[in-house]
């Protein structure tokens, strides 16, 4: 995505008329579209988080502790899962925060 996003959007007359009849502003549509995309991402990362919680029977922090306490033992599956789980947890928090920004801003 470009960092230079146009502020003026050319809306075809047909769409402008429909938006007017529905009493919906184009800005509302853009906001709702963004929210729907973010909520989809939140749902995805919540599902990934739950998958790992169910798989290991604990939360992320407990799982990290288990891995750290394994002295001189390597479990590549657990290491990979930890990276995936941390990625999901980070993105879940990120998109939840961005959603709040949109809703309160």
N, C-alpha and C positions, 0 to 999 in steps of 0.2 A: 504494500500500500504506500502511496505517495504521502509525504509529509505536507505537501502543498495541495490541500483539498479546496476545490472551488467553493466559495460561499454562495454564489448565485447558481441555482440549478434551473435549467430550462425545462419547464413542464409543458408538455403538449396541451393544446387547448381542450382536447377531449378529456384528458385526465383532470385538468384543472376544473372543468365543469362537474365531473363526477365527485371530486373532493368537495367542491362547493355544495353540491346537493346533499352529500353525506355529512356536511358540517365538520369535515376533518381537514386539518392543516397538513401540508406536506412535511412540516417539521415534526408533527405528531407521528406521522407515518415512519419517518426516519428514526425517531426515538424508539418507537415500538418495535421496529425491525431490529435495531441494535439490542434492545432488551431481550427479544426472542432468541437472537443468536447467543447472547451471553448466558441466558437461562439454559439453553441447550448444552453449552459447554459445562456449566455448573452441574447439570444432571449427569453428563458423561464422567466428570471427575468424582462426583459423589459415588457413582456406581463402581468406578475403579477402586476407590478407597474402601468401599464396603466389600468388594471382592477380596482384597488383601486382608481386611479384618477377619472375614469369615475363613479364609484360607489358613491364617496363622493363629486365629483365636485371640487376638490382642490388637491394641492400637499401634500406630506407627512408632511412637516413642518407646513403648515396651519392646517392640520388635528390634529397634535399633540397639537397645540395651542388650538384648539376647545376642545379637551379632558381635557387639563389642566385647562381650564376656567370653566368646569362643576363642580361646588361646590356641594359636598355631593350627587352627582348623580352618579350612576354606570350604565354603559352600557357594559355588558359582551361581546356582539358582537363587539362593537367598540374596546374594549380592545384587544380582540383576533385578530381583523383585524389589529390593530396597530402593534402587535407583528409580524404578518405575513408580513405586509408591510415593517417594518423595516428590517426583515430578507431578503426580496427580494431586498431592496435598498442596504443593505450591500454587498450581494453577487453580485449584478450587478456591483458595484464599484470594488469589488475584482477581478472578472473575466475580467473586462475591463482593469484593471491595469496589470494583468498577460498576457493578450493578447498583450498589448503594449510591455511588457518585451520580449516576444518571437519575435515580429515583429522588434524591434529595437536592440535586442541583438545578 
